[in-house]
Amino acid sequence: MNFSPYLNFNGNCREAFEFYARVLGGEIIAMMTFAEAPPEADMSADVGDQVMHAQLKVGEQIFMASDAPKTFRPAQGMHITIGTDTPEEAKRIYAALSEGGEITMPMAETFWAQRFAMFTDRFGTPWMVNCDKPRQ
């Protein structure tokens, strides 16, 4: 069994996934627009270049997403959590993903982590970045 986040965007899925691929060192393994759907799917012409389905592979993890032109709602009640091996990697990812977003908790040391931060990126995706302290 595995779990994969499926993110919805308000018309900027391609931009977000290309950004995430660069920052996280991932690879976009699928990107299909509404215009690429078969004719019988009867897709509206005004959403043709928006993303119907995308997959981003980061390590062994798969993120999926689409633009949700008629039903988009900002994400609530969840965060995508990134665990890093080093504080430097946590700082790099935090700096890149949080730029232009809304910071809930700035990157800092906590009682459980060498570095931890919470924020929502400029695309509306909520994130937590965590670098655990070494176990005793």
A tleap script that builds the chain and sets N, CA, C and O, in Angstrom:
source leaprc.protein.ff14SB
mol = sequence {
  NMET ASN PHE SER PRO TYR LEU ASN PHE ASN
  GLY ASN CYS ARG GLU ALA PHE GLU PHE TYR
  ALA ARG VAL LEU GLY GLY GLU ILE ILE ALA
  MET MET THR PHE ALA GLU ALA PRO PRO GLU
  ALA ASP MET SER ALA ASP VAL GLY ASP GLN
  VAL MET HIE ALA GLN LEU LYS VAL GLY GLU
  GLN ILE PHE MET ALA SER ASP ALA PRO LYS
  THR PHE ARG PRO ALA GLN GLY MET HIE ILE
  THR ILE GLY THR ASP THR PRO GLU GLU ALA
  LYS ARG ILE TYR ALA ALA LEU SER GLU GLY
  GLY GLU ILE THR MET PRO MET ALA GLU THR
  PHE TRP ALA GLN ARG PHE ALA MET PHE THR
  ASP ARG PHE GLY THR PRO TRP MET VAL ASN
  CYS ASP LYS PRO ARG CGLN
}
set mol.1.N position { 0.846 -1.173 0.000 }
set mol.1.CA position { 0.000 0.000 0.000 }
set mol.1.C position { 0.891 1.236 0.000 }
set mol.1.O position { 1.948 1.252 0.632 }
set mol.2.N position { 0.458 2.265 -0.711 }
set mol.2.CA position { 1.168 3.535 -0.649 }
set mol.2.C position { 0.157 4.673 -0.673 }
set mol.2.O position { -0.999 4.482 -1.050 }
set mol.3.N position { 0.596 5.837 -0.274 }
set mol.3.CA position { -0.231 7.034 -0.252 }
set mol.3.C position { 0.465 8.107 -1.077 }
set mol.3.O position { 1.678 8.288 -0.978 }
set mol.4.N position { -0.301 8.809 -1.883 }
set mol.4.CA position { 0.249 9.884 -2.702 }
set mol.4.C position { -0.636 11.110 -2.585 }
set mol.4.O position { -1.851 11.010 -2.762 }
set mol.5.N position { -0.057 12.263 -2.292 }
set mol.5.CA position { -0.864 13.479 -2.302 }
set mol.5.C position { -1.346 13.782 -3.720 }
set mol.5.O position { -0.608 13.601 -4.688 }
set mol.6.N position { -2.573 14.239 -3.832 }
set mol.6.CA position { -3.111 14.707 -5.110 }
set mol.6.C position { -3.520 16.157 -4.895 }
set mol.6.O position { -4.493 16.445 -4.198 }
set mol.7.N position { -2.767 17.063 -5.499 }
set mol.7.CA position { -2.961 18.485 -5.295 }
set mol.7.C position { -3.821 19.072 -6.408 }
set mol.7.O position { -3.764 18.622 -7.553 }
set mol.8.N position { -4.608 20.066 -6.068 }
set mol.8.CA position { -5.375 20.807 -7.058 }
set mol.8.C position { -4.865 22.238 -7.101 }
set mol.8.O position { -4.499 22.816 -6.077 }
set mol.9.N position { -4.847 22.796 -8.305 }
set mol.9.CA position { -4.365 24.151 -8.508 }
set mol.9.C position { -5.407 24.953 -9.269 }
set mol.9.O position { -6.306 24.404 -9.905 }
set mol.10.N position { -5.261 26.263 -9.185 }
set mol.10.CA position { -6.199 27.176 -9.817 }
set mol.10.C position { -5.630 27.697 -11.130 }
set mol.10.O position { -5.541 28.907 -11.343 }
set mol.11.N position { -5.241 26.758 -12.025 }
set mol.11.CA position { -4.736 27.140 -13.334 }
set mol.11.C position { -3.227 27.235 -13.426 }
set mol.11.O position { -2.705 27.564 -14.491 }
set mol.12.N position { -2.501 26.957 -12.341 }
set mol.12.CA position { -1.045 27.075 -12.377 }
set mol.12.C position { -0.335 25.771 -11.984 }
set mol.12.O position { 0.763 25.805 -11.429 }
set mol.13.N position { -0.953 24.642 -12.268 }
set mol.13.CA position { -0.377 23.338 -11.948 }
set mol.13.C position { 0.972 23.130 -12.640 }
set mol.13.O position { 1.932 22.697 -12.003 }
set mol.14.N position { 1.051 23.432 -13.916 }
set mol.14.CA position { 2.303 23.226 -14.656 }
set mol.14.C position { 3.441 24.032 -14.017 }
set mol.14.O position { 4.526 23.502 -13.779 }
set mol.15.N position { 3.185 25.308 -13.745 }
set mol.15.CA position { 4.202 26.161 -13.126 }
set mol.15.C position { 4.615 25.611 -11.759 }
set mol.15.O position { 5.806 25.555 -11.453 }
set mol.16.N position { 3.655 25.208 -10.942 }
set mol.16.CA position { 3.946 24.676 -9.614 }
set mol.16.C position { 4.765 23.397 -9.703 }
set mol.16.O position { 5.759 23.257 -8.989 }
set mol.17.N position { 4.372 22.457 -10.565 }
set mol.17.CA position { 5.083 21.182 -10.649 }
set mol.17.C position { 6.482 21.339 -11.230 }
set mol.17.O position { 7.403 20.636 -10.813 }
set mol.18.N position { 6.654 22.243 -12.179 }
set mol.18.CA position { 7.998 22.498 -12.702 }
set mol.18.C position { 8.886 23.092 -11.602 }
set mol.18.O position { 10.065 22.755 -11.500 }
set mol.19.N position { 8.316 23.967 -10.793 }
set mol.19.CA position { 9.036 24.549 -9.655 }
set mol.19.C position { 9.381 23.473 -8.627 }
set mol.19.O position { 10.526 23.393 -8.180 }
set mol.20.N position { 8.411 22.650 -8.249 }
set mol.20.CA position { 8.653 21.586 -7.269 }
set mol.20.C position { 9.722 20.615 -7.777 }
set mol.20.O position { 10.566 20.165 -7.003 }
set mol.21.N position { 9.691 20.295 -9.059 }
set mol.21.CA position { 10.689 19.378 -9.621 }
set mol.21.C position { 12.093 19.957 -9.465 }
set mol.21.O position { 13.022 19.239 -9.093 }
set mol.22.N position { 12.254 21.256 -9.747 }
set mol.22.CA position { 13.567 21.901 -9.601 }
set mol.22.C position { 14.022 21.917 -8.144 }
set mol.22.O position { 15.152 21.534 -7.841 }
set mol.23.N position { 13.147 22.358 -7.243 }
set mol.23.CA position { 13.515 22.507 -5.834 }
set mol.23.C position { 13.781 21.160 -5.169 }
set mol.23.O position { 14.732 21.017 -4.401 }
set mol.24.N position { 12.938 20.178 -5.468 }
set mol.24.CA position { 13.016 18.891 -4.777 }
set mol.24.C position { 13.859 17.854 -5.517 }
set mol.24.O position { 14.041 16.739 -5.028 }
set mol.25.N position { 14.371 18.214 -6.686 }
set mol.25.CA position { 15.190 17.276 -7.443 }
set mol.25.C position { 14.379 16.125 -8.002 }
set mol.25.O position { 14.857 14.994 -8.075 }
set mol.26.N position { 13.151 16.417 -8.395 }
set mol.26.CA position { 12.263 15.381 -8.930 }
set mol.26.C position { 12.169 15.414 -10.433 }
set mol.26.O position { 12.815 16.220 -11.103 }
set mol.27.N position { 11.347 14.519 -10.949 }
set mol.27.CA position { 11.140 14.406 -12.392 }
set mol.27.C position { 9.638 14.331 -12.680 }
set mol.27.O position { 8.925 13.513 -12.098 }
set mol.28.N position { 9.174 15.185 -13.573 }
set mol.28.CA position { 7.778 15.113 -14.003 }
set mol.28.C position { 7.677 13.924 -14.947 }
set mol.28.O position { 8.295 13.912 -16.011 }
set mol.29.N position { 6.897 12.927 -14.555 }
set mol.29.CA position { 6.792 11.705 -15.356 }
set mol.29.C position { 5.488 11.654 -16.151 }
set mol.29.O position { 5.312 10.769 -16.989 }
set mol.30.N position { 4.571 12.596 -15.899 }
set mol.30.CA position { 3.337 12.696 -16.687 }
set mol.30.C position { 2.817 14.119 -16.583 }
set mol.30.O position { 2.862 14.735 -15.518 }
set mol.31.N position { 2.320 14.636 -17.710 }
set mol.31.CA position { 1.705 15.960 -17.731 }
set mol.31.C position { 0.751 15.988 -18.918 }
set mol.31.O position { 1.186 16.090 -20.065 }
set mol.32.N position { -0.538 15.900 -18.649 }
set mol.32.CA position { -1.552 15.851 -19.695 }
set mol.32.C position { -2.505 17.041 -19.537 }
set mol.32.O position { -2.975 17.317 -18.433 }
set mol.33.N position { -2.783 17.731 -20.620 }
set mol.33.CA position { -3.713 18.858 -20.563 }
set mol.33.C position { -5.127 18.392 -20.879 }
set mol.33.O position { -5.334 17.292 -21.393 }
set mol.34.N position { -6.089 19.240 -20.567 }
set mol.34.CA position { -7.481 18.939 -20.902 }
set mol.34.C position { -7.660 18.822 -22.418 }
set mol.34.O position { -8.491 18.045 -22.889 }
set mol.35.N position { -6.871 19.603 -23.186 }
set mol.35.CA position { -6.959 19.553 -24.648 }
set mol.35.C position { -6.529 18.194 -25.204 }
set mol.35.O position { -6.925 17.827 -26.311 }
set mol.36.N position { -5.731 17.454 -24.453 }
set mol.36.CA position { -5.266 16.140 -24.908 }
set mol.36.C position { -6.267 15.018 -24.629 }
set mol.36.O position { -6.053 13.876 -25.037 }
set mol.37.N position { -7.343 15.340 -23.945 }
set mol.37.CA position { -8.368 14.321 -23.688 }
set mol.37.C position { -9.044 13.954 -25.003 }
set mol.37.O position { -9.108 14.782 -25.913 }
set mol.38.N position { -9.546 12.740 -25.118 }
set mol.38.CA position { -10.229 12.354 -26.352 }
set mol.38.C position { -11.488 13.203 -26.574 }
set mol.38.O position { -12.082 13.696 -25.615 }
set mol.39.N position { -11.890 13.372 -27.828 }
set mol.39.CA position { -13.038 14.234 -28.149 }
set mol.39.C position { -14.309 13.869 -27.379 }
set mol.39.O position { -15.089 14.747 -27.010 }
set mol.40.N position { -14.511 12.583 -27.140 }
set mol.40.CA position { -15.728 12.174 -26.439 }
set mol.40.C position { -15.759 12.615 -24.972 }
set mol.40.O position { -16.801 12.527 -24.323 }
set mol.41.N position { -14.622 13.088 -24.447 }
set mol.41.CA position { -14.597 13.594 -23.074 }
set mol.41.C position { -15.280 14.950 -22.971 }
set mol.41.O position { -15.625 15.399 -21.878 }
set mol.42.N position { -15.474 15.607 -24.130 }
set mol.42.CA position { -16.219 16.866 -24.208 }
set mol.42.C position { -15.708 17.917 -23.215 }
set mol.42.O position { -16.466 18.450 -22.406 }
set mol.43.N position { -14.419 18.196 -23.299 }
set mol.43.CA position { -13.798 19.181 -22.420 }
set mol.43.C position { -14.058 20.590 -22.947 }
set mol.43.O position { -14.082 20.822 -24.156 }
set mol.44.N position { -14.247 21.508 -22.036 }
set mol.44.CA position { -14.469 22.902 -22.378 }
set mol.44.C position { -13.202 23.492 -23.007 }
set mol.44.O position { -12.100 23.255 -22.513 }
set mol.45.N position { -13.347 24.239 -24.067 }
set mol.45.CA position { -12.199 24.820 -24.773 }
set mol.45.C position { -11.449 25.833 -23.916 }
set mol.45.O position { -10.253 26.035 -24.124 }
set mol.46.N position { -12.117 26.475 -22.958 }
set mol.46.CA position { -11.465 27.504 -22.149 }
set mol.46.C position { -10.458 26.944 -21.138 }
set mol.46.O position { -9.709 27.711 -20.533 }
set mol.47.N position { -10.429 25.635 -20.946 }
set mol.47.CA position { -9.456 25.022 -20.023 }
set mol.47.C position { -8.448 24.148 -20.758 }
set mol.47.O position { -7.702 23.403 -20.123 }
set mol.48.N position { -8.415 24.225 -22.078 }
set mol.48.CA position { -7.604 23.335 -22.900 }
set mol.48.C position { -6.157 23.197 -22.514 }
set mol.48.O position { -5.637 22.082 -22.492 }
set mol.49.N position { -5.468 24.313 -22.201 }
set mol.49.CA position { -4.040 24.225 -21.892 }
set mol.49.C position { -3.770 23.991 -20.408 }
set mol.49.O position { -2.613 23.886 -20.000 }
set mol.50.N position { -4.821 23.908 -19.603 }
set mol.50.CA position { -4.630 23.610 -18.185 }
set mol.50.C position { -4.373 22.114 -17.997 }
set mol.50.O position { -4.721 21.302 -18.854 }
set mol.51.N position { -3.766 21.768 -16.877 }
set mol.51.CA position { -3.333 20.393 -16.625 }
set mol.51.C position { -4.490 19.550 -16.088 }
set mol.51.O position { -5.100 19.871 -15.068 }
set mol.52.N position { -4.769 18.467 -16.806 }
set mol.52.CA position { -5.792 17.522 -16.372 }
set mol.52.C position { -5.213 16.515 -15.387 }
set mol.52.O position { -5.894 16.093 -14.453 }
set mol.53.N position { -3.947 16.127 -15.597 }
set mol.53.CA position { -3.290 15.186 -14.689 }
set mol.53.C position { -1.775 15.312 -14.836 }
set mol.53.O position { -1.239 15.363 -15.943 }
set mol.54.N position { -1.102 15.360 -13.681 }
set mol.54.CA position { 0.366 15.410 -13.667 }
set mol.54.C position { 0.882 14.486 -12.576 }
set mol.54.O position { 0.226 14.261 -11.559 }
set mol.55.N position { 2.075 13.958 -12.815 }
set mol.55.CA position { 2.756 13.142 -11.812 }
set mol.55.C position { 4.192 13.626 -11.696 }
set mol.55.O position { 4.877 13.836 -12.697 }
set mol.56.N position { 4.631 13.798 -10.467 }
set mol.56.CA position { 5.992 14.213 -10.153 }
set mol.56.C position { 6.597 13.154 -9.253 }
set mol.56.O position { 6.061 12.846 -8.189 }
set mol.57.N position { 7.726 12.596 -9.694 }
set mol.57.CA position { 8.414 11.589 -8.895 }
set mol.57.C position { 9.593 12.250 -8.191 }
set mol.57.O position { 10.453 12.854 -8.833 }
set mol.58.N position { 9.625 12.131 -6.864 }
set mol.58.CA position { 10.713 12.645 -6.039 }
set mol.58.C position { 11.202 11.476 -5.202 }
set mol.58.O position { 10.511 11.033 -4.285 }
set mol.59.N position { 12.393 10.975 -5.514 }
set mol.59.CA position { 12.861 9.749 -4.865 }
set mol.59.C position { 11.912 8.629 -5.224 }
set mol.59.O position { 11.684 8.356 -6.402 }
set mol.60.N position { 11.361 7.982 -4.225 }
set mol.60.CA position { 10.378 6.913 -4.453 }
set mol.60.C position { 8.945 7.411 -4.287 }
set mol.60.O position { 8.000 6.630 -4.397 }
set mol.61.N position { 8.782 8.688 -4.026 }
set mol.61.CA position { 7.456 9.271 -3.797 }
set mol.61.C position { 6.866 9.798 -5.097 }
set mol.61.O position { 7.584 10.296 -5.964 }
set mol.62.N position { 5.554 9.681 -5.218 }
set mol.62.CA position { 4.841 10.232 -6.372 }
set mol.62.C position { 3.834 11.258 -5.866 }
set mol.62.O position { 3.002 10.960 -5.009 }
set mol.63.N position { 3.919 12.459 -6.403 }
set mol.63.CA position { 2.919 13.492 -6.178 }
set mol.63.C position { 2.089 13.573 -7.444 }
set mol.63.O position { 2.629 13.479 -8.547 }
set mol.64.N position { 0.794 13.746 -7.302 }
set mol.64.CA position { -0.067 13.925 -8.468 }
set mol.64.C position { -0.826 15.225 -8.301 }
set mol.64.O position { -0.996 15.723 -7.188 }
set mol.65.N position { -1.282 15.771 -9.424 }
set mol.65.CA position { -1.982 17.053 -9.354 }
set mol.65.C position { -2.753 17.320 -10.633 }
set mol.65.O position { -2.585 16.641 -11.646 }
set mol.66.N position { -3.610 18.337 -10.550 }
set mol.66.CA position { -4.314 18.843 -11.725 }
set mol.66.C position { -4.780 20.257 -11.436 }
set mol.66.O position { -4.819 20.701 -10.289 }
set mol.67.N position { -5.130 20.946 -12.501 }
set mol.67.CA position { -5.854 22.197 -12.354 }
set mol.67.C position { -7.311 21.814 -12.136 }
set mol.67.O position { -7.809 20.858 -12.731 }
set mol.68.N position { -7.979 22.562 -11.287 }
set mol.68.CA position { -9.393 22.305 -11.006 }
set mol.68.C position { -10.176 23.566 -11.338 }
set mol.68.O position { -10.625 24.282 -10.443 }
set mol.69.N position { -10.338 23.833 -12.631 }
set mol.69.CA position { -10.849 25.137 -13.058 }
set mol.69.C position { -12.211 25.516 -12.494 }
set mol.69.O position { -12.468 26.700 -12.279 }
set mol.70.N position { -13.072 24.572 -12.253 }
set mol.70.CA position { -14.412 24.915 -11.772 }
set mol.70.C position { -14.611 24.608 -10.288 }
set mol.70.O position { -15.537 25.134 -9.671 }
set mol.71.N position { -13.763 23.773 -9.713 }
set mol.71.CA position { -13.982 23.320 -8.339 }
set mol.71.C position { -12.851 23.661 -7.384 }
set mol.71.O position { -12.859 23.189 -6.247 }
set mol.72.N position { -11.875 24.465 -7.803 }
set mol.72.CA position { -10.708 24.736 -6.971 }
set mol.72.C position { -11.094 25.349 -5.637 }
set mol.72.O position { -11.897 26.280 -5.566 }
set mol.73.N position { -10.499 24.801 -4.573 }
set mol.73.CA position { -10.562 25.352 -3.222 }
set mol.73.C position { -9.157 25.228 -2.639 }
set mol.73.O position { -8.518 24.191 -2.819 }
set mol.74.N position { -8.660 26.247 -1.950 }
set mol.74.CA position { -7.332 26.141 -1.342 }
set mol.74.C position { -7.268 24.968 -0.359 }
set mol.74.O position { -8.257 24.648 0.301 }
set mol.75.N position { -6.103 24.335 -0.270 }
set mol.75.CA position { -5.908 23.208 0.648 }
set mol.75.C position { -6.072 23.671 2.089 }
set mol.75.O position { -5.632 24.761 2.455 }
set mol.76.N position { -6.705 22.837 2.897 }
set mol.76.CA position { -6.907 23.142 4.312 }
set mol.76.C position { -6.769 21.860 5.124 }
set mol.76.O position { -7.039 20.765 4.630 }
set mol.77.N position { -6.354 22.007 6.351 }
set mol.77.CA position { -6.357 20.883 7.274 }
set mol.77.C position { -5.297 19.832 7.008 }
set mol.77.O position { -5.396 18.712 7.509 }
set mol.78.N position { -4.280 20.178 6.226 }
set mol.78.CA position { -3.212 19.227 5.934 }
set mol.78.C position { -1.953 19.976 5.532 }
set mol.78.O position { -2.006 21.150 5.166 }
set mol.79.N position { -0.825 19.289 5.604 }
set mol.79.CA position { 0.453 19.783 5.107 }
set mol.79.C position { 1.165 18.628 4.427 }
set mol.79.O position { 1.007 17.474 4.827 }
set mol.80.N position { 1.935 18.928 3.417 }
set mol.80.CA position { 2.864 17.934 2.883 }
set mol.80.C position { 4.141 18.108 3.697 }
set mol.80.O position { 4.682 19.211 3.785 }
set mol.81.N position { 4.617 17.031 4.286 }
set mol.81.CA position { 5.795 17.088 5.138 }
set mol.81.C position { 7.003 16.536 4.405 }
set mol.81.O position { 6.956 15.450 3.827 }
set mol.82.N position { 8.086 17.299 4.437 }
set mol.82.CA position { 9.345 16.874 3.842 }
set mol.82.C position { 10.328 16.626 4.978 }
set mol.82.O position { 10.619 17.532 5.759 }
set mol.83.N position { 10.838 15.408 5.070 }
set mol.83.CA position { 11.880 15.085 6.038 }
set mol.83.C position { 13.227 15.135 5.341 }
set mol.83.O position { 13.413 14.523 4.290 }
set mol.84.N position { 14.164 15.863 5.927 }
set mol.84.CA position { 15.492 15.981 5.328 }
set mol.84.C position { 16.540 15.314 6.213 }
set mol.84.O position { 16.315 15.088 7.402 }
set mol.85.N position { 17.683 15.004 5.616 }
set mol.85.CA position { 18.778 14.366 6.348 }
set mol.85.C position { 19.679 15.370 7.058 }
set mol.85.O position { 20.318 15.038 8.056 }
set mol.86.N position { 19.729 16.600 6.544 }
set mol.86.CA position { 20.623 17.598 7.134 }
set mol.86.C position { 19.898 18.928 7.325 }
set mol.86.O position { 18.959 19.240 6.592 }
set mol.87.N position { 20.338 19.718 8.321 }
set mol.87.CA position { 19.760 21.053 8.505 }
set mol.87.C position { 19.958 21.938 7.279 }
set mol.87.O position { 19.107 22.772 6.969 }
set mol.88.N position { 21.081 21.760 6.582 }
set mol.88.CA position { 21.351 22.571 5.391 }
set mol.88.C position { 20.330 22.292 4.288 }
set mol.88.O position { 19.859 23.211 3.619 }
set mol.89.N position { 19.994 21.014 4.108 }
set mol.89.CA position { 18.985 20.656 3.108 }
set mol.89.C position { 17.624 21.222 3.510 }
set mol.89.O position { 16.881 21.714 2.661 }
set mol.90.N position { 17.297 21.154 4.793 }
set mol.90.CA position { 16.028 21.726 5.281 }
set mol.90.C position { 15.971 23.218 4.993 }
set mol.90.O position { 14.952 23.721 4.520 }
set mol.91.N position { 17.062 23.930 5.277 }
set mol.91.CA position { 17.104 25.382 5.040 }
set mol.91.C position { 16.958 25.705 3.559 }
set mol.91.O position { 16.244 26.642 3.200 }
set mol.92.N position { 17.624 24.942 2.694 }
set mol.92.CA position { 17.555 25.190 1.249 }
set mol.92.C position { 16.134 25.014 0.736 }
set mol.92.O position { 15.616 25.866 0.013 }
set mol.93.N position { 15.512 23.911 1.110 }
set mol.93.CA position { 14.151 23.633 0.649 }
set mol.93.C position { 13.177 24.670 1.198 }
set mol.93.O position { 12.325 25.175 0.466 }
set mol.94.N position { 13.301 24.983 2.470 }
set mol.94.CA position { 12.439 25.996 3.089 }
set mol.94.C position { 12.574 27.343 2.375 }
set mol.94.O position { 11.571 27.974 2.042 }
set mol.95.N position { 13.808 27.777 2.141 }
set mol.95.CA position { 14.038 29.077 1.488 }
set mol.95.C position { 13.386 29.117 0.111 }
set mol.95.O position { 12.754 30.110 -0.250 }
set mol.96.N position { 13.536 28.053 -0.647 }
set mol.96.CA position { 12.998 28.032 -2.018 }
set mol.96.C position { 11.481 27.933 -2.026 }
set mol.96.O position { 10.813 28.717 -2.700 }
set mol.97.N position { 10.929 26.973 -1.281 }
set mol.97.CA position { 9.482 26.751 -1.333 }
set mol.97.C position { 8.688 27.866 -0.661 }
set mol.97.O position { 7.571 28.164 -1.087 }
set mol.98.N position { 9.233 28.481 0.367 }
set mol.98.CA position { 8.466 29.501 1.099 }
set mol.98.C position { 8.530 30.878 0.451 }
set mol.98.O position { 7.739 31.755 0.798 }
set mol.99.N position { 9.458 31.087 -0.486 }
set mol.99.CA position { 9.589 32.399 -1.119 }
set mol.99.C position { 8.282 32.802 -1.795 }
set mol.99.O position { 7.762 32.081 -2.647 }
set mol.100.N position { 7.767 33.946 -1.408 }
set mol.100.CA position { 6.519 34.446 -1.977 }
set mol.100.C position { 5.286 33.826 -1.355 }
set mol.100.O position { 4.166 34.123 -1.772 }
set mol.101.N position { 5.473 32.975 -0.370 }
set mol.101.CA position { 4.347 32.325 0.301 }
set mol.101.C position { 4.055 32.973 1.646 }
set mol.101.O position { 4.476 34.097 1.916 }
set mol.102.N position { 3.326 32.243 2.482 }
set mol.102.CA position { 2.954 32.723 3.809 }
set mol.102.C position { 3.574 31.802 4.852 }
set mol.102.O position { 3.270 30.610 4.894 }
set mol.103.N position { 4.436 32.354 5.686 }
set mol.103.CA position { 5.141 31.564 6.692 }
set mol.103.C position { 4.302 31.507 7.962 }
set mol.103.O position { 3.911 32.536 8.512 }
set mol.104.N position { 4.032 30.286 8.416 }
set mol.104.CA position { 3.299 30.058 9.654 }
set mol.104.C position { 4.268 29.959 10.826 }
set mol.104.O position { 4.045 30.554 11.880 }
set mol.105.N position { 5.343 29.205 10.631 }
set mol.105.CA position { 6.397 29.050 11.635 }
set mol.105.C position { 7.727 29.092 10.908 }
set mol.105.O position { 8.027 28.192 10.124 }
set mol.106.N position { 8.543 30.132 11.154 }
set mol.106.CA position { 9.839 30.222 10.473 }
set mol.106.C position { 10.746 29.055 10.848 }
set mol.106.O position { 10.561 28.420 11.886 }
set mol.107.N position { 11.720 28.781 9.999 }
set mol.107.CA position { 12.687 27.713 10.240 }
set mol.107.C position { 13.412 27.985 11.557 }
set mol.107.O position { 13.962 29.065 11.774 }
set mol.108.N position { 13.397 26.967 12.436 }
set mol.108.CA position { 14.038 27.091 13.741 }
set mol.108.C position { 14.324 25.706 14.299 }
set mol.108.O position { 13.814 24.700 13.805 }
set mol.109.N position { 15.142 25.676 15.330 }
set mol.109.CA position { 15.353 24.438 16.073 }
set mol.109.C position { 14.178 24.263 17.029 }
set mol.109.O position { 13.672 25.237 17.585 }
set mol.110.N position { 13.751 23.028 17.216 }
set mol.110.CA position { 12.691 22.704 18.174 }
set mol.110.C position { 13.211 21.596 19.085 }
set mol.110.O position { 14.333 21.119 18.916 }
set mol.111.N position { 12.406 21.199 20.031 }
set mol.111.CA position { 12.849 20.130 20.931 }
set mol.111.C position { 12.971 18.795 20.217 }
set mol.111.O position { 13.679 17.909 20.698 }
set mol.112.N position { 12.292 18.623 19.069 }
set mol.112.CA position { 12.365 17.358 18.334 }
set mol.112.C position { 13.215 17.437 17.064 }
set mol.112.O position { 13.610 16.408 16.516 }
set mol.113.N position { 13.492 18.644 16.602 }
set mol.113.CA position { 14.122 18.777 15.288 }
set mol.113.C position { 15.296 19.744 15.310 }
set mol.113.O position { 15.301 20.742 16.030 }
set mol.114.N position { 16.300 19.406 14.487 }
set mol.114.CA position { 17.395 20.357 14.272 }
set mol.114.C position { 16.865 21.590 13.554 }
set mol.114.O position { 17.286 22.714 13.830 }
set mol.115.N position { 15.932 21.365 12.624 }
set mol.115.CA position { 15.267 22.446 11.901 }
set mol.115.C position { 13.838 22.022 11.595 }
set mol.115.O position { 13.580 20.874 11.233 }
set mol.116.N position { 12.900 22.980 11.748 }
set mol.116.CA position { 11.493 22.736 11.451 }
set mol.116.C position { 10.869 24.045 11.007 }
set mol.116.O position { 11.198 25.107 11.537 }
set mol.117.N position { 9.964 23.972 10.030 }
set mol.117.CA position { 9.235 25.153 9.563 }
set mol.117.C position { 7.882 24.733 9.004 }
set mol.117.O position { 7.705 23.604 8.548 }
set mol.118.N position { 6.931 25.663 9.047 }
set mol.118.CA position { 5.608 25.473 8.445 }
set mol.118.C position { 5.280 26.717 7.610 }
set mol.118.O position { 5.529 27.848 8.026 }
set mol.119.N position { 4.713 26.475 6.421 }
set mol.119.CA position { 4.384 27.589 5.535 }
set mol.119.C position { 3.453 27.101 4.433 }
set mol.119.O position { 3.282 25.901 4.222 }
set mol.120.N position { 2.863 28.056 3.746 }
set mol.120.CA position { 2.091 27.786 2.540 }
set mol.120.C position { 2.820 28.466 1.399 }
set mol.120.O position { 3.118 29.658 1.470 }
set mol.121.N position { 3.108 27.713 0.346 }
set mol.121.CA position { 3.885 28.291 -0.755 }
set mol.121.C position { 3.035 29.225 -1.602 }
set mol.121.O position { 1.836 29.368 -1.363 }
set mol.122.N position { 3.646 29.853 -2.581 }
set mol.122.CA position { 2.953 30.844 -3.417 }
set mol.122.C position { 1.855 30.235 -4.276 }
set mol.122.O position { 1.038 30.961 -4.843 }
set mol.123.N position { 1.828 28.904 -4.379 }
set mol.123.CA position { 0.785 28.228 -5.147 }
set mol.123.C position { -0.380 27.777 -4.267 }
set mol.123.O position { -1.372 27.251 -4.771 }
set mol.124.N position { -0.261 27.981 -2.957 }
set mol.124.CA position { -1.326 27.610 -2.033 }
set mol.124.C position { -1.150 26.244 -1.382 }
set mol.124.O position { -2.057 25.773 -0.695 }
set mol.125.N position { 0.001 25.594 -1.583 }
set mol.125.CA position { 0.243 24.279 -0.989 }
set mol.125.C position { 0.873 24.442 0.394 }
set mol.125.O position { 1.906 25.100 0.522 }
set mol.126.N position { 0.267 23.853 1.438 }
set mol.126.CA position { 0.839 23.918 2.778 }
set mol.126.C position { 1.937 22.864 2.960 }
set mol.126.O position { 1.759 21.700 2.601 }
set mol.127.N position { 3.064 23.285 3.518 }
set mol.127.CA position { 4.226 22.415 3.710 }
set mol.127.C position { 4.724 22.474 5.150 }
set mol.127.O position { 4.517 23.462 5.855 }
set mol.128.N position { 5.383 21.396 5.573 }
set mol.128.CA position { 6.223 21.379 6.771 }
set mol.128.C position { 7.560 20.794 6.337 }
set mol.128.O position { 7.602 19.795 5.619 }
set mol.129.N position { 8.645 21.411 6.769 }
set mol.129.CA position { 9.985 20.876 6.502 }
set mol.129.C position { 10.576 20.524 7.855 }
set mol.129.O position { 10.553 21.333 8.782 }
set mol.130.N position { 11.110 19.306 7.963 }
set mol.130.CA position { 11.586 18.810 9.244 }
set mol.130.C position { 12.905 18.059 9.060 }
set mol.130.O position { 13.037 17.207 8.182 }
set mol.131.N position { 13.877 18.397 9.911 }
set mol.131.CA position { 15.125 17.647 10.000 }
set mol.131.C position { 15.251 17.196 11.451 }
set mol.131.O position { 15.586 17.994 12.326 }
set mol.132.N position { 14.982 15.917 11.704 }
set mol.132.CA position { 14.993 15.386 13.073 }
set mol.132.C position { 16.339 15.554 13.750 }
set mol.132.O position { 17.383 15.616 13.101 }
set mol.133.N position { 16.286 15.627 15.072 }
set mol.133.CA position { 17.512 15.543 15.858 }
set mol.133.C position { 17.962 14.091 15.882 }
set mol.133.O position { 17.141 13.177 15.795 }
set mol.134.N position { 19.271 13.880 16.000 }
set mol.134.CA position { 19.746 12.497 16.078 }
set mol.134.C position { 19.119 11.787 17.288 }
set mol.134.O position { 18.963 12.378 18.356 }
set mol.135.N position { 18.778 10.553 17.105 }
set mol.135.CA position { 18.198 9.759 18.195 }
set mol.135.C position { 19.301 9.401 19.193 }
set mol.135.O position { 20.429 9.088 18.814 }
set mol.136.N position { 18.948 9.457 20.453 }
set mol.136.CA position { 19.912 9.136 21.539 }
set mol.136.C position { 20.063 7.645 21.690 }
set mol.136.O position { 20.823 7.184 22.543 }
savepdb mol mol.pdb
quit
